Amino acid sequence: MTVARLKSASDVLRNGGVDAVMLDIDGTLTLRGKRRETAAGFLALLRSKRIPFVCVSNDSSQTAVEKAASLRRLGLTIEPDEIVLCHSPFQGWITAEGLRGPLMAVGFGDPRWLEQIGVPLAFGLENIARAQAIVLGGGDHPWQASIEGIVNHLRENPHVPIVVPNPDSCCPRDDGGLSIDAGAVARWIASLLAELGIQARIVFLGKPFSPIYEMALDRLKRLRRHGGVRKSRVLAIGDSVQSDIAGGRAMGFQTALILGAITREDSLRCLAPSQLPNFVVDEL
């Protein structure tokens, strides 16, 4: 596969062949707590060309309204209905599973969006026996005690699912470092149980898995209104090979990797052809 090296994602749009865009937020529109210099101009270009876009983020700590407000404070005007978060498919999953609660929430500093789901929540390992599902957040949390409690519970109750809105193993911090995220915790729990001969049921909702993309694609179709949306003409832009690029490729989208947050250009040499994006860019 040939990777096109361009200065910006705007160059991809100017070359044509794109009817809609899925855009990562943290590390793509924003970088180290500030908006990228070219972010506002890129959004203006999308609107001027009437190219519908949806921001697709693995942020599990905010609602779409809160995320839009935080972007507005950085000078980026994005409406809540233009944002699909990793927990957005959660309500549909609960309905499909027929769960009535309680759900045990672990690792959430402020589980406001969980409270809006309308299903009873349980907190604290002493309540784990009551939980129909365990939901992992990615906040600053003393994980060791929680991991031990979850592993010991699932040894006896392997049917209880662990739901992971954010599958990321790490995320960029404002200081340029990385923080461990919920995906790494879930995979660690699954690995520990596998060593005991127990298969955990892990349900990932966010990128690179399909639930978030299917919801975002439906949103794009409503925003475009006329002509539908062909997957081959959707451009997915993000800063993570494992999340944004892998997820976009699996959906049949065009993909553009933006450098400067998680991925460095020299790391691309280690990737297999099946992992490469269509485009590598420095800026939006």
C-alpha positions in Angstrom: 0.0 0.0 0.0 1.3 3.5 -1.0 1.0 6.1 1.7 0.6 9.7 0.5 2.7 12.2 2.5 0.9 15.6 2.5 1.3 18.7 4.5 -2.2 18.8 5.8 -5.6 17.1 5.8 -7.0 20.2 3.9 -4.8 19.0 1.0 -6.7 15.7 1.0 -10.0 17.5 0.7 -8.8 19.8 -2.1 -7.8 16.7 -4.1 -11.4 15.5 -4.0 -12.9 12.1 -3.4 -14.2 12.9 0.1 -17.9 13.3 0.8 -17.8 13.1 4.6 -15.3 13.3 7.4 -14.9 11.5 10.8 -12.6 13.6 13.0 -10.8 12.6 16.2 -10.7 15.3 18.9 -8.0 14.9 21.5 -4.6 14.9 19.7 -6.2 15.9 16.4 -8.4 19.0 16.8 -6.6 19.7 20.1 -3.1 19.1 21.2 -1.8 19.3 24.8 -4.9 21.1 26.0 -4.9 23.7 23.2 -6.5 23.8 19.8 -4.3 23.0 16.9 -3.4 26.1 15.0 -5.1 24.9 11.8 -8.2 23.4 13.5 -10.5 26.3 13.2 -9.6 26.8 9.5 -10.1 23.1 8.8 -13.6 23.2 10.3 -14.3 26.4 8.2 -13.1 24.6 5.1 -15.5 21.7 5.7 -18.4 24.0 6.2 -17.6 26.1 3.2 -17.4 22.9 1.0 -20.6 21.6 2.7 -18.8 18.4 3.7 -20.6 16.9 6.7 -18.4 15.8 9.6 -18.8 14.1 12.9 -16.2 14.2 15.7 -15.6 10.7 17.0 -13.9 10.6 20.3 -13.0 7.9 22.9 -13.5 10.5 25.7 -15.6 8.6 28.3 -15.6 11.4 30.9 -17.9 14.0 29.3 -21.3 14.2 27.6 -21.5 15.5 24.0 -22.9 18.8 25.4 -19.9 19.1 27.8 -17.4 18.2 25.1 -18.9 20.8 22.7 -18.6 23.4 25.5 -15.0 22.5 26.2 -14.2 22.9 22.5 -16.0 26.2 22.4 -13.8 27.5 25.2 -10.8 26.7 22.9 -12.4 28.6 20.0 -13.8 25.6 18.1 -17.6 25.8 17.3 -18.9 22.2 17.1 -22.5 21.3 17.9 -23.3 18.4 20.3 -25.0 16.5 17.4 -21.7 16.7 15.5 -20.0 14.7 18.3 -20.2 10.9 18.9 -18.4 9.7 22.0 -17.3 6.2 22.9 -20.2 5.8 25.4 -22.8 7.0 22.9 -23.7 3.4 21.8 -24.1 2.3 25.4 -27.8 2.9 25.7 -28.5 0.8 22.7 -26.3 -2.0 24.1 -28.1 -2.0 27.4 -31.5 -2.2 25.6 -30.3 -5.0 23.3 -29.0 -7.0 26.4 -32.2 -6.4 28.3 -30.3 -5.1 31.4 -32.2 -3.2 34.1 -29.2 -2.7 36.5 -27.5 -2.2 38.7 -24.3 -1.5 36.7 -21.1 -1.2 38.6 -19.1 1.8 37.6 -15.3 1.7 38.2 -12.8 4.4 37.4 -15.2 7.3 36.8 -14.5 10.5 38.5 -17.9 12.0 37.5 -20.1 9.4 35.8 -22.7 12.0 34.7 -23.4 10.4 31.3 -23.9 7.0 33.1 -26.4 8.6 35.4 -28.3 9.9 32.3 -28.7 6.4 31.0 -31.5 5.8 33.6 -30.1 2.5 34.9 -29.3 2.1 38.6 -25.6 2.3 39.4 -23.5 0.6 42.1 -20.2 1.8 43.5 -17.6 0.1 45.6 -16.4 -3.5 45.5 -18.7 -4.4 48.3 -21.6 -4.1 45.8 -20.1 -6.1 42.9 -22.2 -9.1 43.5 -25.3 -7.1 42.6 -24.0 -5.8 39.3 -25.4 -7.1 36.0 -22.4 -5.6 34.2 -19.1 -3.8 35.1 -18.4 -0.5 33.3 -14.8 0.6 33.2 -13.8 4.3 33.0 -10.4 5.8 32.5 -10.1 8.3 35.3 -7.3 8.7 37.9 -8.1 5.6 39.9 -6.3 3.2 42.4 -6.6 0.3 40.0 -5.0 -2.5 41.9 -7.7 -3.1 44.4 -10.4 -2.8 41.7 -8.6 -5.2 39.4 -8.3 -7.8 42.2 -11.9 -7.4 43.1 -13.1 -7.8 39.5 -10.9 -10.7 38.8 -12.0 -12.6 41.9 -15.7 -11.9 41.1 -15.4 -13.0 37.5 -13.7 -16.2 38.5 -17.0 -17.3 39.9 -19.2 -15.3 37.6 -17.6 -15.3 34.1 -20.9 -14.4 32.5 -20.9 -10.9 33.8 -19.7 -8.6 31.0 -17.1 -5.9 31.4 -18.2 -2.9 29.2 -15.4 -0.6 28.1 -16.5 2.6 26.4 -12.9 3.7 25.7 -10.8 0.8 24.4 -7.6 2.9 24.3 -4.6 1.6 26.2 -3.3 5.1 26.7 -4.1 8.7 26.1 -2.0 11.9 25.7 -1.6 14.2 28.7 -1.4 17.9 28.6 2.3 17.7 29.6 3.1 15.6 26.5 3.3 12.3 28.4 0.9 9.3 28.3 -1.7 8.1 30.8 -2.9 4.5 31.2 -6.5 4.1 29.9 -9.4 1.8 30.4 -8.6 -0.4 27.4 -5.3 -1.4 29.0 -7.0 -2.3 32.3 -9.7 -4.4 30.5 -7.1 -6.3 28.5 -5.0 -6.9 31.7 -8.0 -8.3 33.5 -8.8 -10.6 30.5 -5.2 -11.7 30.4 -5.2 -12.6 34.1 -8.4 -14.6 33.7 -7.1 -16.4 30.6 -4.2 -17.6 32.7 -6.8 -19.2 35.0 -8.6 -20.8 32.1 -11.5 -18.3 32.2 -12.7 -16.4 29.1 -13.9 -12.9 30.1 -16.6 -11.2 28.2 -15.2 -7.8 27.2 -17.5 -5.4 25.3 -15.6 -2.6 23.6 -17.8 0.3 22.3 -15.3 3.0 21.1 -12.7 3.2 18.5 -11.4 1.0 16.8 -14.5 -1.1 17.3 -17.6 -0.9 15.2 -20.4 0.4 17.6 -19.1 4.0 17.7 -18.5 4.0 13.9 -21.9 2.7 13.0 -23.5 5.4 15.2 -21.3 8.0 13.6 -22.1 6.8 10.1 -25.8 7.1 10.8 -25.2 10.6 12.1 -23.3 11.5 8.9 -26.1 10.2 6.7 -28.6 12.4 8.6 -26.3 15.4 8.3 -25.7 14.9 4.6 -29.4 14.5 3.8 -29.0 14.0 0.1 -27.1 11.3 -1.8 -26.3 9.1 1.2 -22.7 8.3 2.4 -20.4 5.8 0.7 -17.9 4.3 3.1 -15.1 4.6 0.5 -15.6 8.3 0.3 -15.5 8.9 4.1 -12.2 10.2 5.4 -11.3 9.3 9.0 -8.7 11.6 10.6 -6.9 10.8 13.8 -3.6 10.6 15.7 -3.6 6.9 16.7 -2.7 4.0 14.4 -4.2 1.5 16.8 -7.5 3.5 17.3 -8.3 5.9 14.5 -6.5 4.3 11.6 -7.3 0.6 12.5 -11.0 1.5 13.1 -11.3 3.5 9.9 -9.6 0.8 7.8 -11.9 -1.9 9.2 -14.9 0.2 8.2 -13.7 0.7 4.7 -13.0 4.4 5.1 -10.1 6.4 3.8 -7.7 7.2 6.6 -5.4 10.1 7.5 -2.9 10.0 10.3 -2.0 13.3 11.9 1.4 13.4 13.6 2.5 15.2 16.8 0.4 13.6 19.6 0.7 9.9 20.0 2.4 8.8 16.8 5.8 9.9 15.5 6.8 9.6 11.8 9.7 7.2 12.5 7.4 4.7 14.1 5.6 4.1 10.8 8.5 2.0 9.6 7.5 -0.7 12.1 3.9 -1.0 10.7 2.7 -3.8 8.5 1.1 -2.7 5.2 -2.3 -3.6 6.7 -1.8 -1.0 9.4 -0.8 1.9 7.2 -3.1 4.9 6.6 -3.9 6.3 3.1 -2.4 9.7 4.1 0.1 11.0 6.7 -0.2 14.7 7.5 1.4 17.2 9.8 -1.6 19.4 10.4 -5.3 19.7 9.6 
